[in-house]
Amino acid sequence: MNPEASDKSVDLRSDTVTLPTSAMRQAMAQAEVGDDVMGEDPTVTQLETQLARRLGKAAAVFVASGTQSNLVALLTHCQRGDEYIAGTGAHAYRAEGGGAAALGGIQPQTIPFQSDGTLDLSEVARQVKPADVHFAVTRLLCLENTQDGKPLTPSYLQEAGSVCREHALSLHLDGARLFNAATALGCSAEALASPCDSVSVCLSKGLGAPVGSVLVGGEAFIQRARRWRKVVGGGMRQSGMLAAAGLHALHHHVDRLADDHANADALAEAVNARYQGAAESHTNMVFVDLPSGELATLQAYLAERQILIRGRRWVTHLDVSRDDINRVSAALQSF
């Protein structure tokens, strides 16, 4: 468990609540920095280069957040009046303030996710608009890995890439938890990124950095993306201190994601010991199916014991240990 995390509470609301470890803070304090907008921050350059190589792409750009990364990708792939296809519950569509529409004039076309977190690719193909002045031009397919904790496999992503090439679409992957997916599937992150034209990787969720995402893709794509990063206010100066946290996370926090997944399985077992069949786990997420009134009462009860949950999705992460899971289990049994 992260020694910087308080031992007074168990926070299962999200993996975004992680605190930087002592080693990460030290790496940040010692980072060599420069003006990144001028291309002079060596630590940012190192992070971009390492992550691009790790995903088998030519280039990358460091941005402030996953929302900004997805927005920059959409603005780079699409023009005003174009359309992108995404899942109805996709983060880029539902939980990022409508930025693509508000700032880029880019129209979303949504279709429901299937139970395994994929999109029906035959339905994706049907939603591609014909060449007609009445329709927006469909430019892009956005997928999400993981989707509600469910990982998309390399074979599915390869098939999605084939559909995109057949219909002259680009493929963007919101890989906010890409390394969780790779860990769960026992494959490389590069295998998941390979069919995609661009991939957004979040550093501030399971990887435990305090801030930041990286958008990777081809050289020409990233050159255009750097301009859009500036346009949306994402040009940061001595941001190597933030990039250093991301580098530390890539070097030290990827392999340990398996611990989070095991803790999520144990947490689901604890919930099911109290409420039979109510919980299921996917990577580092547990989904608890209880009536809203019961869930609200349970949330208040756990909060009194300094165990924090938010709704039906409970998330394990760097700052949640197996002892914490045992503490939650005991609280559930006494509820």
C-alpha positions, 0 to 999 in steps of 0.5 A: 500500500502507498505509505502516503495514503491515510490509514484512517479511510478506505476510499473506493470511490475511484482510482483517481483518488490515489496519492503520489508515493514518497518515491514518486514525490522525490522523482518529481522534486528532482526532475530536470525541467524546461519550457515544454511549449518551446520543446525544451523540457527533457523530462516531458520529452522522455515520457513522450518518447518512452510511452510512444515506443512502448505502444509501438507508435511514432510520437506522443504529446503530454497533456493535462488530463484524459478529457483533454487528451480525448478532446485533442484527439477528436479535434485532430481527427475531425473537422467541423461538421464531421461525426464520430461514433462512440458507445452510448456510455463512453466517457468521451461522449457522456462525461467530458462536457460535450467538448467535441461538440462545443469546441469542435462542432463535431457530431457524436453518433452513439450506439449501445455497448454490448455486455462485454464492453465492445461495440457491435462492429456490424452496427458501427458499419451501418452507422457510417453515413453515405456520401450525401450532402444531407449527412455529417461525414463520419470520420472516426470510431472511438473505443474505450479500454477498459469499458466499465472495467471490461478489457477489449481484446487485441483480436477485437481491436484488430477487427475494429481496425479492419472495419475502420479501414474498410469505411475510411475511418480513423480509430481512436482508443480512449485507453484511460486504463489501457495497462489494466486491460493489458494486465488482465489479458496477459498481453502487451499494451502495444498489442492493444494499441497496434490497430489504433491511429491514436491512443490516450493513456491516463497516468492519474488512475491506476498508475497513481500519478497526480495528473496527466495523460499522454496522447500517442499516434503517428508523427504527423498526427501528433504535430497537429495535436500539439497545435490543438493542445495549445488551442484548448489551453493545454500548453504547459511550461516546466511540466517535467515535474508532472511528467516525472510522476508519469515516468515513475508510474510507468517504471514502478506501478504497471506490474502491481496493477495485478494486485488491484485486480486481485483485491477487486475479486476479493472485494466482490467476494466480500459483497457477495458474502453479505448480498448473494450474487449482488457483485461482479468484478472486472479488472479493478472495478466491482459493480454492486447491484442493490436497490438504490435505497439499500445502497444509500443506507449502506454508503452512509453506514460505511462512511461512518466507518471511514469507508468511502463508496460512490454508487454501485461502482467500487474501485480498487487502486494503489492506496487500497491494501488487502487489509483494507479489503478485509476491513470492508468485508468485516463492515459489510458483515456487521451491517 
